[in-house]
Amino acid sequence: MSKTVEVDTKTFVRFWLVIAILALAVVLIDRATTGLLIVGIAIFFAIAVRPLVTKVEKLLGGRHALASGLTVGGLVLIIGGALAVVGPTVVSETTTFLKNAPEMIQNDSAGWDKINEVGRFFGIENARAQITSNLKDFSNHLLNSFKNNFLSSVGAVGSFLTGLILTIIISILWLIQGPEIMSKFWKKMSNKNDKASRVYRRIVSRMADVISKYVGGQTLVALLDGVVTWCIVFVLSLIFGFSSGLAFPMALIAAIFYLIPMFGPLITAVVVSLITFISAPAAGLIFLVVYVIYEQIENNVIAPKIQGNALDLPSVVILISVTIGIYMFGLLGAIVSIPIAGMIKVLIDEYPSIRALHD
């Protein structure tokens, strides 16, 4: 038995109006994704460097705007300089390795005459020469692909620089004007509901502390990781006779990659070991062993003391957060995933207080 449901015109219009507004909001957010990402990175960066800005401000006698500009500008110059040193070194060493790999393999296997014997057993004449030829072709293919990918990435430099400039400007402006904006916001909230204002202000303050403490601790341990890497590579260069100038770029690689939670040290171990292996195979193997031993000491003794276990997150939660962050936003997601997990933990801890406001 069918029934007829009557809907008045106003309800019908409101329903479709809500649907249209939601659809429009989704479209606008999708188009503004890059802009929202830039703003989010800028505010995150501003919160992270806030303690450093406060220290610089004290040295400058309370000049907040000048301290904000000098701090952000100085950090950008340091990071940019580090990337400018590391980039050419990695490109140069990778290119050298791809060019020389076939010859290295051929020389290392020159005495292995059984290769040809095994080849003849399967009906292949001069198997070693064919393997070497295929390795050369493969290496040349990788080298050409590497060059093409590098050249194609140059086209994205303009967009990257635009986003970088906007991020720097927004970070500086938020450091200067952000406290005043938030102060006015909390003042208006307290006029409406003073209890709710205190609770939410405490939550936001705890979230900001999570970001600044995590980034500060992670940066300090990353610098220590870079110093240790420099020492190892420098000593190996003296022992095995390759250029000691390789130590500084390798240290920068270690410091930069350490900022990637959990996976950063692994990437450092592989990259630096391979690059030193090109200069001296034994040096690459020794670096790998020494660096892995140091990482065990760092993860279990040094890092917990410096960072103070501020986030108090289980390892499984950290791994899940990093995995989700990588697959959602790549490298950037990996870097911010743990602070975001820490902020979610703050919300969970404060849930009873939030719920009490609505009871």
N, C-alpha and C positions, 0 to 999 in steps of 0.2 A: 504494500500500500504506500503510494507516494504522498509526500507532504510538501507543501509550498511554504518556503521561508521568505518572509517579507523583510527587506532591508530598506531603511529610509535613505533618502538621497545623501544626507549629510554623512552618515556612516560609510556609505559606499565611496564618497569622495575622499573622506579622511583615510580610508584604508589604502586606496590607490595613491594618495598623496604621500603617505608614509613609505610605501614601496618605492615610489619615484625618488624621494629624498634619499633613501638608503642606497639605491642604485647610483644616484649622482655622487653621493659621498664616496662610494667604492671607486668610481671612475676618477674622481678628483684626487683621492689618496694614491691611486695607482700612478697617476701622472706626476704627483708631487713626491714620489718615493725618494728620488735623489736628493731633493731639497730637504725633506724631513730627515734623511740620513745625515746630511751635512750638519743640520742644526743639532741633531742628537749627539754626533761626534764632538761638536764644538762645546756643548754644555758639559758632556762627560769629561772632556779634557780640562775645561775650566774648573770643574769640581775637583778633579784629581790634583791639579797644581795649586789649588787654593792655599794649602799649608806653606808651600814654597813662596808664594806671593806674599803671604803674611810676614815671613822672615825677611824677605827683600825689602818690604815696606818699612820694617823697623830700622833696617840699615840706612834707608833713605830719609828717615825722619818723618814718616807718616804720609809720604806721597804715594797714595794708593794707585792712581792712574798710571804714574810713571813706573811704579813697581810691576803692575800688571803687564804693561807693554814690554818692559825689559825682560821679564821672566818668560813670557810666551815667545817673544822674538829670539831670545837666547836659546831656548829649547829647540825651536824650529831650526835655527842655524846649526846646532849640535847634531840633531838627527839628520838634517840634510847633508851635512859634511860627512857624517858616518856612512850614509848611503852612497855618497859620491866616491868615497874611498873603496868601499866594499864592492860596488857594482862593477867597475872596470876590472878589478882583480879576479872576480868570479868569472866574468866573461872571458878574460884573457886566459886563465888557467883551463877553463872548459874547452876553449878553442884549441889550445896547445895539446890537451889530452886527446881530443878527437882526431887531431892531425897525426899525432905520434903513436896512437894506440896500435894500429896494424903493425908498424915496424917493431914496437916493443914486444908484441906477441910473437912476431916472426923470429926475433932474436932469442927470446926466451925459449922457444920451442925448436931452435935450430939443431939441437942435439938429439931430438926425439925422432929417430929414424923409424921407429915402429909405426908412426902415423902412416907412412907410405905402404908398409907391409899390411896393415889393417885395410887400407884402401884397396890394395891389389886383391885382397881376399874377397872383397865385394865387387871387384871389377872396375875399380876407379884408379886410373893412373895418376901418379904425382898428386896424391890427396892433399899433402901439406901446402903445395902451391895453390891449389884450388881453394882451400880453406882461407889462406892468406888473402887471395884475391877477393873472396866474398866478404871478408872482414873489412878490406879497404873500401869496397863498394858501400857496405853498411855504414862505416864511419863517415864517408863522404856524404851519404844521404842524411845522417844525423847532423853533420856540420852545416849542410845547406839548409836543413829545416830549422836549426838553431838560428842561423843568420836571418832567414825569412821571417821567423817569429819575432826576432828582435826588431827588425825593420818595421814590421807591421804594427808593433806596439808603439812606435814613435808617433803614429797618428793620434793616439789617445793622450798624448802629453798635454795638449791644449786643454782638454776637459779636466784632466787631473789638476793642472795648475790653477784653473778657475775654482775648482772645488776646494783646493788647498788654501787659496787666498781668502775665500769666503769663510772657511773654517777658522782661520787665524783671526780674522776681523771679528767674527761673532764671539769667539772665545774671549778676546780682549774686552769687547763691549759687555759681555756677560759678567766678567770679573769686576768691571767697573760699576755697572748699573744693576747687576743681578741682586746684590744684597738689598738695595733700596726697593727694587721691585717686589722681592719676597717680603720685606718688612711691611710694605703697604698691603700686600695680599693677606698676611696674617693679621694685620690690624683690622681689616674689614671682616675677616672671619670671626675674630674675637668679639666684634660688635654683635654678630648674629648668634654665635654660640661659643662662649668662652671655653667651655670644657672640651668641645670638639676641636677647637683651635689648638689647645695645648697638646692633645693627643696626636693630631696629624702633624703638628710642628715637630714633635719629638720623633715621629716616624721618619719624616723627611730628613731630619738632622742625623739620625742613625744611618740612613741610607747613604747620605753624603760622606759620613765617616767610613763606611764600608768601602766606598770607591777610593777615597784619598789614602786610607791605610793600606789597602791592597795594592794600589798602583805604586805607592811609595816604597813598600816592602819589596815588591816584585822588581822594581827598577834598581834598588840597592843590591839585591842578590844577582841581578843580571850584570851589573857592573863588576861585581866580584867574580862572576863566571868568566867575564871577558878578561879580567886581569890574570886569572889562573890559566886560561887558554893561551894568553900571550906568553906567560912564563914557560909553559910546556913547549910551545912551538919554537920559542927563542932558544931554549936549551937544546932542542933537537937540531936546530939549524947549525949550532956550534959543533955538535957531535958529528952530523952527517954532511956538513959542508954545503948546504943549500942556502939561499939568500935569507938573511935574518929579517929583511924587509917584509917577508910574508907574515911575520908574527902579528903585526898591528892589524891588518885587514882580517885575519882569522879571529883576533880578539873581538873586533867589531861584529863579525858574523855571530859569534857566540853570544854576545850581549844582546843583539837584536832578536835572535831566534829564541832566547830564553824567555822573552816576553810572551811567547806562545805557550800557554799552560800545557804541561805534561809532555807534549810532542816536541817542544822546542829543543830541549837538550838532545833528544834522539836525532833531530835534523842536524844539529851542530856536530854531533859525533860522526855522522855519515859524511857531511859536506867537508869538514876540515880534514878528516882522515883521508878522503879521496884526493883532496888537493895536495896534502903533504905526501901522499903515496906517489903522486906524479913526480915530485921532486926526489923522493927517496922512499922506496917501498917499505923498508924496515921502519922508517920514521912514522909512516902512516899507521902501521900496526901498533907501534909503541904508543903513539898518541891515543889511539882508540882504547887501549887497555888502561892507560893512566887516567884518561878522561872519565871512563866508566867508573873507575874506583872513586875518583873525586866526586862524581855525581851522587854516589851512595852516601858519602859523608855529607855533602851539601843538603840532600833531601831529608836526611834523618837527624842532622845536628844543626847545621848552619841556618838553613831557611826557616825552620820552626822558631829558632831564637830571634831572628831578625824580624820576621813577620808576626811573631807572637801568636800564631794560630788565631788571628783576629776573626776570621770568618767562621771557624769551627764547623766546617762542612765535612761530611764523610767522603772518603775517596770515591765511592761509587757515584755520589751526587756530582762530584767534580767531573768525573769521566763522562757522565750522561750530559752534563751542561756543555762541556767542550765539544762533544760529538754533535749535539743539536746545533750549537753555534757555528761549527765548521760547515755543516750541510745547509744552514740557512743563509749565512753571510760570509762564508769563506774565512780568510785569515782574520778579518776584523771581528767576525763572530767568535772565533777562538779566543781572542784577546779579551773581549768584554763579557764572555759567557760566565766566568766565575764571579765577578762583581754583581752581575745580574742575579745569579743564583743566591748570592749573599743578601741582596735586597729582598728577594722573595722570602728568604728565611726571616728577615726582619718583619715582614708583613705577617708571616705565620706566628712569630713570637708575640706580635702586638694584636693578633686577632681577638683575644678576650677583651682588650680595651676598646677596640672598634665595635665589637658586638654590644658592649655595655652602653655605648652611646645610643643605640637603637632600642634598648630594652625599656 
